[in-house]
Amino acid sequence: MPPAPPASDRWIVLKFGGTSVSRRHRWDTIGRLAQRRAGENDARVLVVVSALSGVTNELTAIADGAADSDVRLLQLEQRHREFAVELGLDPEQVLGERLAALRALGVDPRAGGRDLAWQAELLAQGELLSSSLGAAYLRAAGLDFGWMDARQWLQASLLPNQSPWAQRLSVSCSTSPSEGWSAAFRQQPARMLLTQGFIARHEDGGTAVLGRGGSDTSAAYFGALLGARRVEIWTDVPGMFSANPREVPDARLLTRLDYYEAQEIATTGAKVLHPRSIKPCRDASVPMAILDTERPELPGTSIDGGAATVPGVKAISRRNGIVLVSMEGIGMWQQVGFLADVFARFKKHGLSVDLIGSAETNVTVSLDPSENLVNTDVLAALSADLSEICRVKVIVPCAAITLVGRGMRSLLHKLSDVWATFGRERVHMISQSSNDLNLTFVIDEADADGLLPVLHAALIDSGAMPVEETSVFGPRWREIAHGIRKRDTPWWQGERQRLLAMAAAGTPRYAYHLPTVRARARALKQLSSIDQHYYAIKANSHPAILKLLVQEDFGLECVSLGELQRVFEVIPELSPRRVLFTPSFAPRAEYEHAYGLGVTVTLDNIESLQRWPEVFRGRDLWLRVDLGRGDGHHEKVRTGGKESKFGLPVARVEAFVARARQLGTRVIGLHAHLGSGVETPQHWKQICDELGGIANRIGSVEIIDIGGGLPIPYTADDEPFDLDAWGAGLAEIKAAYPGYRIAIEPGRYLVAEAGALLLSVTQVVEKDGVHRVGLDGGMNALIRPALYDAWHDIVNLSRIDEAAEGVFDIVGPICESSDVFGKRRRLTVATTEADVVLVADAGAYGFTMANAYNLRALPKEEVLDV
Ligand SMILES: *Cc1c(COP(=O)(O)O)cnc(C)c1O
């Protein structure tokens, strides 16, 4: 058995807020958690609670002299009685005395003058009531809980310069225990104690309250006074995040911070922990934790002095309602005492300045609404005052975007994308804190909308926010809130030996796993809403893949004569009826040739009909339309809308059909393909719906082709495409247009995951602190990263079992700066010449886009089947 810790180190303080104490099952959780903590190496537990949710607001309204105070008091009494009943307690027995005290305060003669001591006493009732209920409930459940009045233990300390209001209603407390304090505390008989947050003893023996965030701060004071092992703040969120999860679903849980970073994050945005509560724990070296009452299994956020100082941006926040005051004056900077004059005027209006920027003839400061009472009256008075000494301009409303993290100065070179993002907005002011912990940009509030997700992603991409540091960055909010449908283990993990043997025969080399293609094909075939399936062979035209998909009853979609030739070379017996020809700006001869072969031709402009009537006269065709917008994983793969060269605008369909009729040409198919790698299943449902409407107007249409574009999960963050939701959406539309057959023509979805590109390491080089792994193929073998900034997972197949602890840029041999497969990728530090590296998910638009640039040979290709 481990020796019992010293008495002073036995306490664990748990704090529960309003929502955590307002429901019966939450009190069960409190009891369970307290007991579990008490079982930790002979600990004792102090539970600090808030008032029931909403109660402090009510009491504040009454303290402020609300006209209907009587009614509000009655409702408060009722609420607590009802909750006592919900807890299975006798309201009179548990709350009788307290409710009488509450009623007495309502008719107290001091109420009329809104006496400060009276206000404090009134405000304190919420916590006194909730803690009394909780203690009675936990005891009734058989737990060894004692109840304490926090006012016996927390002593408000009066600070010089404090207003009488602050000395009563926004107090700080002493954190050095007096003689005998600790001993007396320890002598409380119960193993676990319950007390109130927010309230303390005034010097005059009466009640004082701690003000906003008071319960967190109470817990921190108790933690410091007790030299506690830990202070745990239990809330209804999982902890602090790298951004507000409501605005940035990809925000990461911050699992470990030091006090200073946590303080900065709490101050600049995160509402989970009141910034005031950190200092007492920091001064007493008591670790803190923020934990989620509903999800206690999550790691939460730990805050302590020993947190490894990982440099980098930890969080980005946005505060709205910032007011900028810009002051112009000629040569004022040299003028002795100018700034003193300026700040004296701010002080006079009770305004505390947050950020300051200065130049030869201008000083600009910001006012934070959470620290100031800034309304138009105050600003007008301030402006009038300041205009005596300078020209004043007030700029509202502004937003402050703040990056928080240790070592901001050393990160500046990584922030170029962040600068670029701000470059498009008007930045009024940039300010860097002297403690090197934050960097703030002030911009117009309207410009800040939608900016945070972009900035958050840019910070991760640039390496400024080191999310790969798992000691600091936990799961994404999205993942916590909804769970992530995980990708299956990739096939190549089970084929390592065969792949290494293939690579030994020469790299670069593509390997295609046919069972994966087959599985994707069958998954699509299972959806009953789709009548006809085509495969867009430009994604991968390897003969084995074409044969396999034809066997699986897929037709083939070609975009050039070369692709048509490939198809009939590989499968001479293929019926031309199963082949689509959907070219873009093809020469006339290709259309003639295609009709000669007997395949189905798709046309997407009216000019061809007009100029080459003899090609189309008496023929059938499919019409490709542009629905006026594009979609997809990258600008370069969006194939709809004004900027795109594809498709006939819907407005011209009528003219097209009229012209076709003159030629005896029948429009029997209607087609749209708006882009590639589209993530929203509703996209196709919408297309189908629109095409159905157009088809109804044309009359001769038999089939609607809703294109390809289905995505695959390239990164660990991507979720697998929800085929079922997709199929269900299409089924709805099909029901609305039962007269048409529905066709699809995906490429990527069928083959991307089936392909892996095998490469060999040529060199490992360090330059200016960046380590690079060079490979024997680059953008010549796989152009997607260079062309689309595409992500592909990269692993060292030769050393797959070694921990990937090195950080490398992975580059190819092409003389071109964009020849980079990935930046800051993790591979084992042992990576060396001749190791085989695998680039995953390279089965689509890999080999088919490969080229001989720099006169490097094309990659080899090989298939694996079971
Ligand atoms: C490329 C292409 C496809 C296939 O796109 P994926 O994103 O690979 O599914 C389908 N139809 C047309 C017309 C195409 O050009």
The ligand as an SDF file (V2000), in Angstrom:
LIG
                    3D

 15 15  0  0  0  0  0  0  0  0999 V2000
  -14.4630   13.0760  -64.6610 C   0  0  0  0  0  0  0  0  0  0  0  0
  -15.8760   12.8860  -64.9020 C   0  0  0  0  0  0  0  0  0  0  0  0
  -16.6160   12.0190  -64.0940 C   0  0  0  0  0  0  0  0  0  0  0  0
  -16.0540   11.2840  -62.9210 C   0  0  0  0  0  0  0  0  0  0  0  0
  -15.7820   12.1500  -61.8680 O   0  0  0  0  0  0  0  0  0  0  0  0
  -15.3330   11.5410  -60.4460 P   0  0  0  0  0  0  0  0  0  0  0  0
  -15.1770   12.7120  -59.5860 O   0  0  0  0  0  0  0  0  0  0  0  0
  -14.0520   10.8190  -60.6490 O   0  0  0  0  0  0  0  0  0  0  0  0
  -16.4090   10.6440  -59.9810 O   0  0  0  0  0  0  0  0  0  0  0  0
  -17.9390   11.8230  -64.4060 C   0  0  0  0  0  0  0  0  0  0  0  0
  -18.5040   12.4640  -65.4430 N   0  0  0  0  0  0  0  0  0  0  0  0
  -17.8300   13.3180  -66.2210 C   0  0  0  0  0  0  0  0  0  0  0  0
  -18.4970   13.9710  -67.3400 C   0  0  0  0  0  0  0  0  0  0  0  0
  -16.4860   13.5550  -65.9860 C   0  0  0  0  0  0  0  0  0  0  0  0
  -15.8140   14.4240  -66.7480 O   0  0  0  0  0  0  0  0  0  0  0  0
  1  2  1  0
  2  3  1  0
  2 14  2  0
  3  4  1  0
  3 10  2  0
  4  5  1  0
  5  6  1  0
  6  7  2  0
  6  8  1  0
  6  9  1  0
 10 11  1  0
 11 12  2  0
 12 13  1  0
 12 14  1  0
 14 15  1  0
M  END
$$$$
